[in-house]
Amino acid sequence: MRCHLGLGQRKPRISTLLAILALATGGCSTVPDVDEQIAEATSTSAASPLILSADGTLSTAQTERTLGTLATDATADDLLERHLAIEQAVAGTPLTSGNATELLRDGDGTFAAVFEAIAQARHHINLEYYTLEDVEFSGRKLSELLLEKRRAGVAVNIIYDSYGSSDTPAEFFDKLESAGVNLLAFHPVNPLEAVAGGYSPNDRNHRKIMIVDGKVAIVGGVNLATYYQSKTPGDGSGSSAEAGEKEQAPKKDDPEDWRDLSVRIEGPAVGQLQGLFLGHWRSEGGPPLDQTGFYPKAKTAGDQIIRIIGSSPQQDFSRYYLTLISAIRSAEQRIWLTTAYFVPTFEEKHALIAAAERGVDVRLMLPAVSDASQAVAVAHSHYGDLLEAGVKIFEIEHVILHSKTVTIDGVWSAIGSSNFDHRSVLFNDEVEAIVLGRKTASELETVFEQDQASAKEIASDDWAKRPITDRMTDFFQRSLQYLL
């Protein structure tokens, strides 16, 4: 059931070497035609979006009133409803109302919420992470907490990516397994341990999900990885009591600090994340689980509207990719996007340029330094076209940027595991929380503005004057963008 292979120096994203190996053994994938896929998905879609509440499906009148609170005028209201109907068709999941959200900053903010939720678990803990390590928070290790919950009779089920967690010491998994924790390696790198259905070393599980008792979930970009344990800007001194209360000045001499975001969710949307977890558990050949209590009666927890979207290379198209393109095309006021790896597809780049040219305030927060230097070089090769169209580009230098968020028009937000790159579209299993509501959008915009205050804006005139050698290097690096 368990696979743990040491592949040498692990990086937080899959290596180019492994990607080349996969292409040699499994062929090459291409990005789908967006217009064709959207047309096909929406050919039989409903005229208006479906919203589920804790008490059942909202009526047409209730849906209109709910969406009306998000728009500033009738035209915007109609546009939002049309966009959401398209989004629902391509996403395959309804919107859910009555959710509460809490934005979690960086590693300490996320770890504090994860450890707190696990400590309060009474029935089950489901974890699904690309990188899973024995992280520590407030003097306590994750393994100690999970073992304590097992002794109390709480079921613990874990899916981890066999490549992303390949540097995790085997002793960590052995302790958990001996205590009765159910462990499942996603797509074992060793072909002899692959489940029936083929060997796909390039298809990785990039999701980061925690679900406790079917009531609380955390999703986003933060792995349960030890490289988050350094003190990061915005997290205070590292204790849960101080996290978020005291801003710390950026440490420009320490590139090992990681900037990231996750979101804590309570409400009906948790059930959609539970469904994604169980889907992977079944597809990877996991043993039968006692699902009693996995879907408790949903309760209204807040006023946020959420759609959970799971994407996978096993689908005909990436559901989040089509959703994101649809959202960008529908933007009227602003698009603020933060991503760790900016390696846009043709349609993503074109959608951003078209939005800027029609007057939308398009801003990109991108890394100046990265754990994947090739991705930075490829991103640079696209800057000229974007700057010429009026897109504002900011590079953050004092942290390793790992966040994956988008906020549009102050009401539509995406927080999840997908990067703005080909790999997230073609090869990775990803998960996103699409949140409709001014609270979450406002919080994301505040984070963006804080990053922007310390970031370097790329000036179009200065960028055009770069040395020819730099431009040639970026151009040649772009030949690898389908692997990044």
Phi, psi and omega in degrees: 000333189248141177229127176219110182239136174272120181250026182083210184291115179273139170248160183295349173229161188298143183284154177297325180300315179294323179296318179296319177301317181294321179296325180291329183263337188233001179088186186241138177261155178235150179291132183290157175288117187296311183299320180294317181292318179296317179299318181293317183291327185263002183297332179239021184286159177288160182288335180224155183291153178263129178238126177258135175247180178297337182259003179126194183284135177287145176288169179302316180295319179294322178297316180297320179293320181295314181288331181298332179289345182268343185258157182263341178205175185296321180297315179296324179298314178297318180297316180298316182294319178296317180298317182292328176295319176295315181300318181297321181296318183277332183281327180080007179226147179282165167287152175235134179257169176082024180263152172249138180233150174221121179285134183246121185270127169059192184292314184295320179298318179288314181300321179301315181289321179296311182296321179296315181295317179297319180299331182267000183297140180240338185235306182207156175229119177246122180240135176222110187220142174296308176245121179237118178228170181277073184289161181234139175219131177053041176082008182233138180272151179301318182299321180297318181291318180294321178294323177298318180292325177295318179298333179274002177091009179278131178286137178234120181236128188229130168248128176228149179282131187291335176273313182298334180251022186290342177266358179291127180304138181299332181300327179298311180292323181298317179300315181294315182296321180296334181271003178094013175285134176277119182245138180220120178273128179278126177044072180311136179293327177286116183298337180288343182253004181290146178283167179302139180123359174114164181253118184231075184294339182272345179269111186245155176267100185265007184286153173228103186224135167234133177229129179237121175058020180067012185242329183233137178220152173230133181217150179160214184258352188275119171281160170275073188233146186290341180289352174275352188282351172290153181291129184243152180304132176094356184258004183074211185269359177109349177269149183297331182291330185259348184301129177085350183264340185225114179287139177250139180296143179302141178257090188291343181267006183233090183284001181274355174288137184246130175257126183204169181217144171222174178224135175267133186233135166234143179126190185301334182295338180300325179298326178292322176293323177300319179298321177296317179300311182295327177298316177292323180300317180289315185293334180267008175078029179290155180292160178301140179246145173284106185267010175300124181090357179290332182232073177294160179303125183293144177234147176291124183245342182189200184241016181271140179259127188228141168237126176267130180237122173255128179245149183205147175295347177285343178279162178294333179206159176286115184296321180289325180301312179293322178298316181296315178300316179300317181293317179296318179294333182271353184297141179243332187242304184207150174227112178245117189236131175239130180210148181284324185228106182261093179230072193291147168287170179302316183291321178297313180296316181297320180295320178293317179296316181297322179296315180297321182290337176266011172099004178285139177282098183258120179232138178242129172254113187232160182279141170275329175233154187205160171287348178234086186298330179296325179295323177296317180297318178295318178302317180301327182293345180259350187300317186305310181297319181292315179297320180298327181279350180104007176289135177267129182241130178237138176247127179264128192252334191270359178220164167273110184281122181233003181292152176223088183223152174221137171227135187230127174057022176072009181223339184246125182225149175230129176227125181184211187254350185282132170272169178269068186211172181292323184300319180292334179278321192259324195241334189263146163278123186232168177215139178225145168255115175267117186246125174257121181156146184286334182298304182295317179299318179297319179295319178293322178294325177296317177299317180299314181295324176295317177295319182298326182297331181251002181268167178259123176279135179275116181275133183301316181296316180294322181296323180292342182264009181299152178302145181300329180295322178294318181294323179292320179298314179298320181297315181290328177295334182296339179296343179264003191295336180286349179259351188262000000 
